[in-house]
Amino acid sequence: MNSLYIDSSSLIRIDIGEHDGARMERLVQRYQADGAALVTSRLLHLECRRVAIRLNLEGHSNSAIERYARMFQPLPLDEDVWRAAMNIRQHVKTLDAIHLATCALVPNAVLLSSDASMQEVAPKLGIKLV
């Protein structure tokens, strides 16, 4: 059984309903219904918390971003992730490198990301895309 790994920007798109957020939400629901493990980096929970605070301050108190985040099992930011992120040779942003490294360490994980650079680099790291 595959695990579905989601990055922060994709989960934020689902919450906000931005761009392809509805399609991504359907994918998450399909994987969940099929019994796949929903996983992410612990980093996602912090990023979603920061977004929830910003949205609340902007008057968008109905954000469900933290509830969505709790659907995903947080994986640790440990030495293995750090080392794997440091060894990515392609250019990606720092937090994206952490997401890619974490995903690469999950057996049979598929990545749900709308970020073009992550989509380009993921297959080079042996990560399958949804």
Wavefront OBJ file of the C-alpha trace (Angstrom):
o trace
v 0.000 0.000 0.000
v 1.278 3.457 -0.904
v 1.558 6.348 1.482
v 0.423 9.771 0.321
v 2.883 12.526 1.230
v 1.668 16.119 0.938
v 3.739 19.280 1.046
v 2.670 22.465 2.824
v 1.758 24.570 -0.182
v -0.573 21.874 -1.489
v -2.426 21.577 1.803
v -2.739 25.354 1.956
v -4.213 25.332 -1.567
v -6.795 22.775 -0.439
v -7.793 24.981 2.497
v -7.952 28.187 0.519
v -9.509 26.549 -2.541
v -6.832 28.119 -4.695
v -5.821 26.959 -8.192
v -6.078 23.162 -8.230
v -7.021 22.822 -4.551
v -10.308 21.027 -5.265
v -8.522 18.416 -7.408
v -5.921 17.872 -4.700
v -8.637 17.496 -2.067
v -10.287 14.779 -4.181
v -6.929 12.985 -4.468
v -6.433 13.062 -0.702
v -9.947 11.718 -0.168
v -9.347 8.931 -2.703
v -6.088 7.829 -1.089
v -7.660 7.987 2.365
v -10.633 5.895 1.200
v -8.203 3.333 -0.262
v -6.533 3.003 3.151
v -3.288 4.760 2.297
v -1.293 6.299 5.111
v -1.413 10.109 4.936
v 2.007 11.444 5.901
v 3.993 14.653 5.859
v 6.940 16.355 7.475
v 6.481 17.737 10.951
v 7.344 20.993 9.240
v 3.864 21.086 7.636
v 2.156 21.405 11.004
v 4.237 24.468 11.882
v 3.692 26.039 8.473
v -0.064 25.448 8.685
v -0.154 26.957 12.181
v 1.575 30.085 10.914
v -0.860 30.339 7.975
v -3.860 29.862 10.295
v -2.644 32.703 12.509
v -2.112 34.976 9.497
v -5.541 34.148 8.053
v -7.196 34.761 11.416
v -5.500 38.149 11.731
v -6.729 38.979 8.219
v -10.310 38.149 9.249
v -10.536 34.646 7.750
v -11.338 32.810 10.982
v -13.085 29.941 9.180
v -9.838 28.388 7.921
v -9.716 24.628 8.389
v -5.989 24.387 7.644
v -5.012 22.982 11.037
v -7.820 20.421 10.905
v -6.588 19.342 7.466
v -3.029 19.146 8.801
v -4.105 16.788 11.597
v -5.227 14.289 8.936
v -1.555 13.735 8.092
v 0.833 11.839 10.346
v 3.816 14.111 11.039
v 7.179 12.513 10.385
v 10.200 13.659 12.402
v 12.756 16.209 11.348
v 15.628 13.957 12.321
v 19.245 13.491 11.308
v 18.300 11.189 8.393
v 16.032 13.867 6.925
v 18.647 16.555 7.492
v 21.347 14.477 5.784
v 19.078 13.591 2.846
v 18.087 17.246 2.386
v 21.738 18.307 2.460
v 22.525 15.758 -0.263
v 19.951 16.965 -2.795
v 22.081 18.224 -5.692
v 19.318 19.980 -7.623
v 18.204 23.498 -6.740
v 15.109 23.603 -4.540
v 14.169 25.963 -1.747
v 15.230 24.977 1.763
v 11.820 23.927 3.095
v 11.078 22.085 -0.152
v 14.328 20.146 0.310
v 13.123 19.073 3.754
v 9.800 17.911 2.288
v 11.519 16.026 -0.549
v 14.020 14.408 1.798
v 11.287 13.328 4.201
v 9.162 11.924 1.391
v 12.133 10.051 -0.097
v 12.632 8.251 3.217
v 9.044 6.910 3.298
v 8.778 3.501 1.604
v 6.234 3.439 -1.241
v 5.316 7.101 -0.834
v 3.802 9.167 -3.607
v 4.119 12.936 -3.483
v 1.250 15.366 -3.861
v 2.765 18.725 -4.683
v 1.785 21.590 -6.944
v 5.247 23.142 -6.743
v 6.946 22.955 -10.167
v 10.491 22.661 -8.827
v 9.511 19.876 -6.415
v 7.741 18.057 -9.254
v 10.867 18.346 -11.379
v 13.294 17.169 -8.687
v 11.168 14.439 -7.062
v 11.609 11.791 -9.803
v 15.380 12.387 -9.731
v 15.261 11.348 -6.063
v 13.195 8.252 -6.824
v 9.946 9.840 -5.625
v 6.765 9.049 -7.533
v 4.301 11.858 -8.152
v 0.513 11.594 -7.885
l 1 2 3 4 5 6 7 8 9 10 11 12 13 14 15 16 17 18 19 20 21 22 23 24 25 26 27 28 29 30 31 32 33 34 35 36 37 38 39 40 41 42 43 44 45 46 47 48 49 50 51 52 53 54 55 56 57 58 59 60 61 62 63 64 65 66 67 68 69 70 71 72 73 74 75 76 77 78 79 80 81 82 83 84 85 86 87 88 89 90 91 92 93 94 95 96 97 98 99 100 101 102 103 104 105 106 107 108 109 110 111 112 113 114 115 116 117 118 119 120 121 122 123 124 125 126 127 128 129 130
